[in-house]
Amino acid sequence: MINLRYHIVSLVAVFMALGLGIVMGSTVIDRVTVDALNNRLDDVQRSVGAIRAENGRLGDQVKQGQDFAVTTRDQLLRGHLRNIPVMVVAVAGVDRGPVDELRQALVTAQATMEGTIWFTSKMRLTSDSDVRALAGALDLPVDRPEVVRRQALARVAAARDTAAAEASPLAALQSAGFLTYEGPPSTTTTTGGIASTSGSVPSSLAALPLANTRYLVVSGAGAEVGDDVVAVPLVQAYAQANGRVVAAESGVDEPVQGGRAVFVGLLRREAGTARLSTVDNLESPMGQTAAVLALEDLGVPRYGHYGVGRGAERVLPSQTP
């Protein structure tokens, strides 16, 4: 007969088994799992360290390549725009780094630099007072914002090409706050021990543009005014007025970061763009070289679309006679 003592012994045995299982599970088995995870973490850390070392090596190679590209750019461009007047026209908000590098490349090419005008966000004409201010600055009739802006850009594109005494539309727009003016960079740059000097021009917009000026319009990602609002119609107006314009932008190949050819792509898709050139990789020495050589080709005249984005015909102008 099974008595109470037997039941007590059985229950004690069951609880001892459970306790032993819990102890083993929390020590021996967990230790095996923890050791496996630690080994795996060590492998990941070693892999990350190797990748960082490789990235550092590749980064050094990229920097060396960039230095070589800049030196090659300057050697190639020296004197290509000697005594040719050039004005850079940009929309505020775009990355200034490539614009500054382009300006120095123009100095190396010995262009007669007229400085840079920056269209401000006021060109959006979001208020009636801005519309009236723009119309008043250029003696235009007050109309719908898009009409007044289009007429103003046409006036800018058709600005005098001679040193006449009439007031410059650029100076009027500067006074009204629709653009700012940045004078030419240092007129002398030295590369490889050789100095290049660009021509000197008046430091005031009142005397600009000079005769036969060639224009380089920069817009794209980050612009405070939409490309279809200012940059595209301005480039088209320059192309129609004198055919001396290159449109350029900096870009990246990832759409989430802005994409490439968001500005010049609009021009490349438009009909009637035969009298203008475009560059879609101004962020690189190669793109800066293409922009300068495209400006030189305007004297032929010869036009093309350069860069690495959709619609580009080649990386650089061919420079064939």
Sine and cosine of phi, psi and omega as CSV:
sin_phi,cos_phi,sin_psi,cos_psi,sin_omega,cos_omega
0.00,0.00,0.70,-0.71,0.01,-1.00
-0.98,0.18,0.82,-0.58,-0.04,-1.00
-0.95,-0.30,-0.05,-1.00,-0.05,-1.00
-0.90,0.44,-0.59,0.81,-0.02,-1.00
-0.89,0.45,-0.60,0.80,0.01,-1.00
-0.90,0.44,-0.68,0.73,0.02,-1.00
-0.89,0.46,-0.66,0.75,0.00,-1.00
-0.89,0.45,-0.70,0.71,0.01,-1.00
-0.89,0.46,-0.64,0.76,0.00,-1.00
-0.90,0.44,-0.70,0.72,0.01,-1.00
-0.90,0.44,-0.66,0.75,0.03,-1.00
-0.87,0.48,-0.67,0.74,0.00,-1.00
-0.89,0.45,-0.66,0.75,0.03,-1.00
-0.88,0.47,-0.73,0.68,-0.01,-1.00
-0.91,0.41,-0.58,0.82,0.05,-1.00
-0.91,0.42,-0.63,0.78,0.03,-1.00
-0.91,0.42,-0.69,0.73,0.04,-1.00
-0.88,0.48,-0.71,0.71,0.01,-1.00
-0.88,0.47,-0.68,0.73,0.02,-1.00
-0.89,0.46,-0.64,0.77,0.03,-1.00
-0.90,0.45,-0.66,0.75,0.01,-1.00
-0.90,0.43,-0.69,0.73,0.00,-1.00
-0.88,0.47,-0.70,0.71,0.01,-1.00
-0.90,0.43,-0.66,0.75,0.00,-1.00
-0.90,0.43,-0.57,0.82,-0.05,-1.00
-1.00,0.03,-0.12,0.99,-0.02,-1.00
-0.86,-0.51,-0.95,0.32,-0.11,-0.99
-0.91,0.42,-0.79,0.62,-0.06,-1.00
-0.92,0.38,-0.72,0.70,0.02,-1.00
-0.87,0.49,-0.60,0.80,0.00,-1.00
-0.90,0.44,-0.64,0.77,0.05,-1.00
-0.88,0.47,-0.69,0.72,0.00,-1.00
-0.90,0.43,-0.71,0.70,0.01,-1.00
-0.88,0.47,-0.69,0.73,0.01,-1.00
-0.88,0.47,-0.66,0.75,0.01,-1.00
-0.90,0.44,-0.67,0.75,0.01,-1.00
-0.92,0.40,-0.65,0.76,0.03,-1.00
-0.89,0.46,-0.66,0.75,0.03,-1.00
-0.89,0.45,-0.64,0.77,0.02,-1.00
-0.92,0.40,-0.63,0.77,0.04,-1.00
-0.90,0.44,-0.64,0.77,0.05,-1.00
-0.88,0.47,-0.65,0.76,0.03,-1.00
-0.89,0.46,-0.67,0.74,0.01,-1.00
-0.90,0.44,-0.68,0.73,-0.01,-1.00
-0.90,0.44,-0.64,0.77,0.05,-1.00
-0.91,0.42,-0.63,0.78,0.01,-1.00
-0.91,0.41,-0.67,0.74,0.03,-1.00
-0.89,0.46,-0.67,0.74,0.03,-1.00
-0.88,0.48,-0.66,0.75,0.02,-1.00
-0.91,0.40,-0.64,0.77,0.01,-1.00
-0.91,0.40,-0.65,0.76,0.03,-1.00
-0.89,0.45,-0.66,0.75,0.03,-1.00
-0.89,0.45,-0.65,0.76,0.01,-1.00
-0.92,0.39,-0.65,0.76,0.05,-1.00
-0.89,0.46,-0.63,0.77,0.04,-1.00
-0.89,0.45,-0.67,0.74,0.02,-1.00
-0.90,0.43,-0.70,0.71,0.02,-1.00
-0.91,0.41,-0.60,0.80,0.05,-1.00
-0.88,0.48,-0.65,0.76,0.05,-1.00
-0.89,0.45,-0.64,0.77,0.02,-1.00
-0.91,0.41,-0.65,0.76,0.03,-1.00
-0.88,0.47,-0.70,0.72,0.01,-1.00
-0.88,0.47,-0.67,0.74,0.04,-1.00
-0.89,0.46,-0.66,0.75,0.03,-1.00
-0.90,0.44,-0.65,0.76,0.03,-1.00
-0.90,0.44,-0.70,0.72,0.02,-1.00
-0.87,0.49,-0.67,0.74,0.02,-1.00
-0.90,0.43,-0.66,0.75,-0.02,-1.00
-0.90,0.44,-0.66,0.75,0.01,-1.00
-0.90,0.43,-0.70,0.71,0.01,-1.00
-0.89,0.46,-0.68,0.73,0.02,-1.00
-0.90,0.44,-0.66,0.75,0.04,-1.00
-0.84,0.54,-0.75,0.66,-0.06,-1.00
-0.92,0.40,-0.63,0.78,0.03,-1.00
-0.91,0.42,-0.63,0.78,-0.04,-1.00
-0.94,0.33,-0.62,0.78,-0.17,-0.99
-1.00,0.06,-0.24,0.97,-0.14,-0.99
-0.82,0.58,0.87,-0.50,0.10,-0.99
1.00,0.10,-0.01,1.00,-0.08,-1.00
-0.93,0.36,-0.39,0.92,0.01,-1.00
-0.86,-0.51,0.52,0.86,-0.08,-1.00
-0.82,0.57,0.85,-0.53,0.06,-1.00
0.91,0.41,0.28,0.96,0.06,-1.00
-0.99,-0.10,0.85,-0.53,-0.01,-1.00
-0.94,0.33,0.75,-0.66,-0.02,-1.00
-0.72,-0.69,0.73,-0.68,0.12,-0.99
-0.87,-0.50,0.73,-0.68,0.09,-1.00
-1.00,-0.08,0.76,-0.65,0.03,-1.00
-0.86,-0.51,0.86,-0.51,-0.07,-1.00
-0.75,-0.66,0.32,-0.95,0.07,-1.00
-0.97,-0.25,0.79,-0.62,-0.03,-1.00
-0.82,0.58,0.60,-0.80,0.02,-1.00
0.95,-0.31,-0.41,0.91,0.03,-1.00
-0.95,0.30,0.35,-0.94,0.00,-1.00
-0.86,0.51,0.86,-0.52,-0.06,-1.00
-0.97,0.24,-0.41,0.91,-0.06,-1.00
-0.82,0.58,-0.83,0.56,0.01,-1.00
-0.88,0.47,-0.54,0.84,0.03,-1.00
-0.91,0.42,-0.70,0.72,0.02,-1.00
-0.90,0.44,-0.65,0.76,0.04,-1.00
-0.91,0.42,-0.62,0.79,0.06,-1.00
-0.89,0.45,-0.69,0.73,0.01,-1.00
-0.86,0.51,-0.66,0.75,0.04,-1.00
-0.93,0.37,-0.58,0.81,0.07,-1.00
-0.90,0.44,-0.59,0.81,0.05,-1.00
-0.92,0.39,-0.59,0.81,0.09,-1.00
-0.90,0.45,-0.70,0.71,0.03,-1.00
-0.86,0.51,-0.61,0.79,0.02,-1.00
-0.96,0.27,-0.06,1.00,0.06,-1.00
0.91,0.40,0.55,0.83,0.12,-0.99
-0.94,0.35,0.42,-0.91,0.16,-0.99
-0.99,0.11,0.99,-0.15,-0.14,-0.99
-0.98,0.22,0.78,-0.63,0.03,-1.00
-0.98,-0.21,0.11,0.99,0.00,-1.00
1.00,0.00,-0.19,-0.98,-0.07,-1.00
-0.77,-0.64,0.75,-0.66,0.14,-0.99
-0.97,-0.25,0.67,-0.74,-0.02,-1.00
-0.90,-0.44,0.92,-0.40,0.10,-1.00
-0.95,0.31,0.73,-0.69,-0.06,-1.00
-1.00,-0.09,0.13,-0.99,0.00,-1.00
-0.91,0.42,-0.24,0.97,0.02,-1.00
-0.90,0.44,-0.34,0.94,0.02,-1.00
-0.93,0.36,-0.13,0.99,0.09,-1.00
-0.92,0.40,-0.44,0.90,-0.02,-1.00
0.82,0.57,0.80,0.60,-0.03,-1.00
-0.99,0.14,-0.14,0.99,0.02,-1.00
-0.77,-0.64,0.39,-0.92,0.02,-1.00
-0.90,0.44,-0.54,0.84,0.01,-1.00
-0.92,0.40,-0.59,0.81,0.04,-1.00
-0.93,0.37,-0.63,0.78,0.03,-1.00
-0.88,0.48,-0.71,0.70,-0.01,-1.00
-0.92,0.39,-0.59,0.81,0.01,-1.00
-0.91,0.42,-0.66,0.75,0.01,-1.00
-0.92,0.39,-0.69,0.72,0.03,-1.00
-0.89,0.46,-0.66,0.75,-0.02,-1.00
-0.93,0.37,-0.58,0.82,-0.03,-1.00
-0.89,0.46,-0.53,0.85,-0.07,-1.00
-0.90,-0.44,0.26,0.97,0.01,-1.00
0.83,0.56,0.72,0.70,0.03,-1.00
-0.98,-0.21,0.46,-0.89,0.08,-1.00
-0.94,0.35,0.61,-0.79,0.04,-1.00
-0.94,0.33,0.76,-0.64,-0.04,-1.00
-0.51,-0.86,-0.27,-0.96,0.06,-1.00
-0.88,0.47,0.50,-0.87,-0.06,-1.00
-0.80,0.60,-0.71,0.70,-0.05,-1.00
-0.91,0.41,-0.53,0.85,0.01,-1.00
-0.95,0.31,-0.73,0.68,0.00,-1.00
-0.89,0.46,-0.68,0.73,-0.01,-1.00
-0.90,0.44,-0.68,0.73,0.01,-1.00
-0.89,0.46,-0.66,0.75,0.02,-1.00
-0.92,0.40,-0.61,0.79,0.01,-1.00
-0.91,0.42,-0.69,0.72,0.01,-1.00
-0.91,0.41,-0.60,0.80,0.06,-1.00
-0.90,0.44,-0.61,0.79,0.04,-1.00
-0.91,0.42,-0.64,0.77,0.04,-1.00
-0.90,0.44,-0.72,0.70,-0.04,-1.00
-0.91,0.42,-0.50,0.87,-0.03,-1.00
-0.99,-0.13,0.25,0.97,-0.01,-1.00
-0.81,0.58,0.50,-0.87,-0.12,-0.99
-0.77,0.64,0.59,-0.80,0.04,-1.00
-0.96,-0.28,0.25,0.97,0.04,-1.00
-0.74,-0.67,0.25,-0.97,-0.02,-1.00
-0.99,0.10,0.82,0.57,0.02,-1.00
-0.97,0.23,0.15,-0.99,-0.11,-0.99
-1.00,-0.03,-0.16,0.99,-0.06,-1.00
-0.92,0.38,0.42,-0.91,-0.05,-1.00
-0.91,0.41,0.62,-0.79,0.01,-1.00
-0.98,0.22,0.69,-0.72,0.09,-1.00
-0.89,0.46,-0.46,0.89,0.02,-1.00
-0.91,0.42,-0.67,0.74,0.01,-1.00
-0.90,0.44,-0.63,0.77,0.01,-1.00
-0.91,0.41,-0.65,0.76,0.02,-1.00
-0.93,0.37,-0.56,0.83,0.07,-1.00
-0.90,0.43,-0.71,0.71,-0.01,-1.00
-0.89,0.46,-0.55,0.84,-0.03,-1.00
-1.00,0.06,-0.04,1.00,0.06,-1.00
1.00,0.06,0.20,0.98,-0.02,-1.00
-1.00,0.06,-0.23,0.97,0.11,-0.99
-0.45,-0.89,0.36,-0.93,0.12,-0.99
-0.87,-0.49,0.35,-0.94,-0.07,-1.00
-0.84,-0.54,0.72,-0.69,0.05,-1.00
-0.86,-0.51,0.87,-0.50,-0.04,-1.00
-0.89,0.45,0.17,-0.99,-0.02,-1.00
-0.87,0.50,0.49,-0.87,0.10,-1.00
-0.94,0.34,0.00,-1.00,0.04,-1.00
-0.74,0.67,0.73,-0.68,-0.10,-0.99
-0.98,0.20,-0.05,1.00,0.01,-1.00
-0.76,-0.65,0.76,-0.65,0.10,-0.99
-0.77,-0.64,0.53,-0.85,-0.05,-1.00
-0.86,-0.51,0.81,-0.59,0.05,-1.00
-0.71,-0.71,0.81,-0.59,0.01,-1.00
0.89,0.46,0.47,0.88,0.04,-1.00
0.99,0.12,0.03,1.00,-0.02,-1.00
-0.92,-0.39,0.79,-0.61,-0.03,-1.00
-1.00,-0.03,0.65,-0.76,0.10,-1.00
-0.87,-0.49,0.68,-0.73,-0.05,-1.00
-0.80,-0.60,0.79,-0.61,0.06,-1.00
-1.00,0.02,0.30,-0.95,0.03,-1.00
-0.93,0.36,0.35,-0.94,0.01,-1.00
-0.98,-0.19,0.55,-0.84,-0.01,-1.00
-0.70,-0.71,0.23,-0.97,0.08,-1.00
-0.85,0.53,0.58,-0.82,-0.05,-1.00
-1.00,0.02,0.13,0.99,-0.03,-1.00
-0.87,-0.49,0.60,-0.80,0.04,-1.00
-0.92,0.40,-0.30,0.95,-0.04,-1.00
-0.87,0.49,-0.44,0.90,-0.03,-1.00
-0.97,-0.25,0.16,0.99,-0.07,-1.00
-0.89,-0.45,0.43,-0.90,0.07,1.00
-0.99,0.14,0.29,-0.96,0.07,-1.00
-0.99,0.15,0.17,-0.99,0.04,-1.00
-0.89,0.46,0.66,-0.75,0.09,-1.00
0.87,0.49,0.52,0.85,0.04,-1.00
-0.89,0.46,0.62,-0.79,0.14,-0.99
-0.96,-0.28,0.65,-0.76,-0.15,-0.99
-0.92,-0.40,0.65,-0.76,0.12,-0.99
-0.85,-0.53,0.94,-0.35,-0.08,-1.00
-0.99,-0.16,0.82,-0.58,-0.04,-1.00
-0.89,-0.46,0.79,-0.61,0.10,-0.99
-0.49,-0.87,-0.36,-0.93,0.01,-1.00
0.87,-0.50,-0.49,-0.87,-0.07,-1.00
-0.82,0.57,0.75,-0.66,0.04,-1.00
1.00,-0.03,-0.19,0.98,-0.04,-1.00
-0.85,0.52,0.70,-0.71,-0.04,-1.00
-0.97,0.26,-0.26,0.97,0.08,-1.00
-0.82,-0.58,0.74,-0.68,-0.05,-1.00
-0.80,0.61,0.61,-0.79,-0.02,-1.00
-0.85,0.53,-0.60,0.80,-0.02,-1.00
-0.96,0.29,-0.19,0.98,-0.04,-1.00
-1.00,-0.02,-0.68,0.73,-0.06,-1.00
-0.86,-0.51,-0.86,0.51,-0.20,-0.98
-0.89,0.46,-0.75,0.66,-0.05,-1.00
-0.90,0.44,-0.78,0.62,0.02,-1.00
-0.90,0.44,-0.51,0.86,0.04,-1.00
-0.92,0.39,-0.72,0.70,0.03,-1.00
-0.87,0.49,-0.69,0.73,0.01,-1.00
-0.90,0.44,-0.58,0.82,0.04,-1.00
-0.93,0.36,-0.67,0.74,0.08,-1.00
-0.87,0.50,-0.70,0.71,-0.03,-1.00
-0.87,0.49,-0.64,0.77,-0.01,-1.00
-0.96,0.28,-0.60,0.80,-0.08,-1.00
-0.97,0.26,-0.69,0.73,-0.12,-0.99
-0.58,-0.82,-0.20,0.98,0.02,-1.00
0.92,0.39,0.42,0.91,-0.02,-1.00
-0.88,-0.47,0.89,0.45,-0.08,-1.00
-0.59,-0.81,0.64,-0.77,0.14,-0.99
-0.84,-0.54,0.77,-0.64,0.06,-1.00
-0.98,-0.21,0.72,-0.70,-0.07,-1.00
-0.62,-0.78,0.44,-0.90,0.06,-1.00
-0.48,-0.87,0.42,-0.91,0.19,-0.98
-1.00,0.00,0.47,-0.88,-0.02,-1.00
-0.44,-0.90,0.22,-0.98,0.13,-0.99
-0.76,-0.65,0.38,-0.93,-0.09,-1.00
-1.00,0.07,-0.15,0.99,0.03,-1.00
-1.00,-0.05,0.88,-0.48,-0.02,-1.00
-0.84,0.55,-0.54,0.84,-0.04,-1.00
-0.92,0.38,-0.31,0.95,0.02,-1.00
-0.98,-0.20,0.19,0.98,0.05,-1.00
0.84,-0.54,-0.49,0.87,0.02,-1.00
0.99,0.16,-0.02,-1.00,-0.02,-1.00
-0.83,-0.56,0.57,-0.82,0.03,-1.00
0.91,0.42,0.50,0.87,0.04,-1.00
-0.94,0.33,-0.45,0.89,0.04,-1.00
-1.00,-0.09,-0.87,0.49,-0.07,-1.00
-0.93,0.37,-0.38,0.93,0.06,-1.00
-0.88,0.48,-0.57,0.82,0.05,-1.00
-0.90,0.45,-0.64,0.77,0.00,-1.00
-0.95,0.32,-0.62,0.79,-0.02,-1.00
-0.91,0.41,-0.48,0.88,-0.01,-1.00
-1.00,0.07,-0.31,0.95,-0.04,-1.00
-0.97,0.24,0.55,-0.83,0.10,-0.99
-0.98,0.22,0.43,-0.90,0.08,-1.00
0.97,0.25,0.54,0.84,0.01,-1.00
-0.95,-0.32,0.48,0.88,-0.08,-1.00
-0.93,0.38,-0.43,0.90,-0.09,-1.00
-0.98,-0.19,0.68,0.74,0.10,-0.99
-0.43,-0.90,0.38,-0.92,0.06,-1.00
-0.88,-0.48,0.40,-0.92,-0.01,-1.00
-0.72,-0.69,0.46,-0.89,0.06,-1.00
-0.67,-0.74,0.77,-0.64,-0.08,-1.00
-0.94,-0.34,0.09,1.00,-0.03,-1.00
-0.74,-0.68,0.79,0.62,-0.04,-1.00
-0.90,0.43,-0.28,0.96,-0.02,-1.00
-0.95,0.33,-0.21,0.98,-0.06,-1.00
-0.93,-0.38,0.44,-0.90,0.09,-1.00
-0.83,0.55,-0.53,0.85,0.03,-1.00
-0.90,0.43,-0.68,0.73,0.03,-1.00
-0.92,0.38,-0.62,0.78,0.04,-1.00
-0.90,0.43,-0.63,0.78,0.06,-1.00
-0.90,0.45,-0.69,0.72,0.01,-1.00
-0.87,0.49,-0.64,0.77,-0.02,-1.00
-0.90,0.44,-0.70,0.72,-0.01,-1.00
-0.92,0.40,-0.70,0.71,0.00,-1.00
-0.92,0.39,-0.54,0.84,0.07,-1.00
-0.92,0.39,-0.62,0.79,0.09,-1.00
-0.88,0.48,-0.66,0.76,0.02,-1.00
-0.89,0.45,-0.65,0.76,-0.04,-1.00
-0.91,0.41,-0.34,0.94,0.02,-1.00
-0.87,0.49,-0.40,0.92,0.01,-1.00
-0.97,0.26,-0.21,0.98,-0.08,-1.00
-0.94,0.33,-0.79,0.61,-0.07,1.00
-1.00,0.06,0.51,-0.86,0.07,-1.00
-0.58,-0.81,0.71,-0.71,-0.09,-1.00
-0.82,-0.58,0.39,-0.92,0.03,-1.00
-0.14,-0.99,0.11,-0.99,-0.01,-1.00
-0.85,-0.52,0.86,-0.50,-0.19,-0.98
-0.83,-0.56,0.45,-0.89,0.04,-1.00
0.72,-0.69,-0.48,-0.87,-0.08,-1.00
-0.79,-0.61,0.06,1.00,-0.04,-1.00
-1.00,-0.07,-0.01,-1.00,0.00,-1.00
-0.89,0.45,0.74,-0.68,0.02,-1.00
1.00,-0.07,-0.15,0.99,0.04,-1.00
-0.96,0.29,0.69,-0.72,-0.02,-1.00
-1.00,0.02,-0.51,0.86,0.01,-1.00
-0.28,-0.96,0.15,-0.99,-0.04,-1.00
-0.98,0.22,-0.68,0.74,-0.03,-1.00
-0.74,-0.67,0.43,-0.90,0.16,-0.99
-0.85,0.52,0.54,-0.84,-0.09,-1.00
-0.95,0.30,-0.46,0.89,-0.02,-1.00
0.86,0.52,0.47,0.88,0.08,-1.00
-0.99,0.12,0.50,-0.87,-0.02,-1.00
-0.86,0.51,0.00,0.00,0.00,0.00
